[in-house]
Amino acid sequence: MNGKKVFSIVLLALTGASGSGFAPWCFASSSAGQQAQGQSAPGQVAITKSIGTIKSINGSAITLAPTSGPEVAVTIQPNARILRLAPGDKDLKNASTMQLLDLQVGDTVRVRGLASGVNAIAALEVVVITHSAVEAVSDQIRQDWQKRGLGGVVTAVDPAAGTVTISISSVGGKKPITVRTSKSSVIRRYAPDSPKFEDAKLSTLPEVRVGDQLRARGDRNADGSELAAEEIVTGAFPYVEGLVKAVDATAGTISVQDVLSKKTVQLRTTTDSQLHKIPDEMARRFAMRLKAARAPGAAGTAANPPAGSSPPAGANGQAVPSGAPSGGTGQGGGFDFQRLLDQTPALALADLHKGDAVIVLGTEGTPTGGSTVIKLFSGVEPILEAAPNGSQAMMLTPWSLGGAPNGDTANP
């Protein structure tokens, strides 16, 4: 895990740090920075700064990887101050002194000093949030998501009231919960080409759409019908079920003709994409479950199977991949079909052929780049024959995502 997963906390500490006898991090001029360091007349050499993660260390020279842009070569000067700041702390008066030898690869730092060339800094001051501190904060956040997080499918959005209504799965069926936001609530949306929590971008309530998957973290009221959200993350994760039209293993792309829309969908795979082949016997057993659930008088339906089968995956043909924040106590069904699916044999893209039936969970996608495969399952012919929307009953218990708010449980 790297500092990016709690970067909002780290950035808050580093960009807001100030203290008695120190100029704030956002220097108004070169002279302010030089005076803060006791330097001579301003204007001779520009004062500059950079925030990033230490990529390598060689004596007093470090390579800094910023959150964006090229790497920065930093040479720590003999008289430089090196301070350790706790994540979330913005006052340098609380910082402790470190030695150069205490720096480690992976530490998040903010360096300030003299520009010594293109993307090069002669550092006069280094403020550090150590990798171990970032890990500790990340673990705390993850545990809090598991303890106070819940997730479901968005059924209504009221930006004027600052509320979102979601539907979650419970033992008694579907349950509506009102998520209330405030000015302090942090709202993020998954990137259209990534299911990773750390790639989610800051967003606003009007960008939340009906049918989105939403996870919120905060305190619930006494009866559990409302949650005061401290943080929200949303995204659209549609699935495709259909027949393979073309595969380019070299380019990592696949074309699938959706059996429902009849449209050809362009998909791309990455090193994070999970491809599996469901054994025929397993696919047939699940197809029998679907048929039984769809039979007249059955206790459940294909989209909401009875106890003992897999829990529903979402609404409007959408579900959420592995990679999102998790939390809660699990859904009502006793049989974890998703875990079983993830243990099916891995499949190479080159092993897919034209005409193979597949079910794919992907990202929202972009007009030019298409959708990114999160999970793909082949060997699903019996399932699609048993139910036109077999993926909605089969695929992906929502919100088993990884990232800062991580966990293995499903919806509460």
Secondary structure, 3 states (H helix, E strand, C coil): CCHHHHHHHHHHHHHHCEECCECCCCCCCHHHHHHHCCCCCCCCCCEEEEEEEEEEEECCEEEEEECCCCCEEEEEEEEEEEEECCCCCCEHHHCEECCHHHCCCCCEEEEEEEEEECCEEEEEEEEEECHHHHHHHHHHHHHHHHHHEEEEEEEEEECCCCEEEEEEEECCEEEEEEEECCCCCEEEECCCCCCCHHHCEECCHHHCCCCCEEEEEEEECCCCCEEEEEEEEEECCEEEEEEEEEEECCCCEEEEEECCCCCEEEEECCCCCEEEECCHHHHHHHHHHHHHHHCCCCCCCCCCCCCCCCCCCCCCCECCCCCCCCCCCCCCCCCCHHHHHHCCCECCHHHCCCCCEEEEEECCCECCCEEEEEEEEECCHHHHHHCCCHHHHHCCCCCCCCCCCCCCCCCC
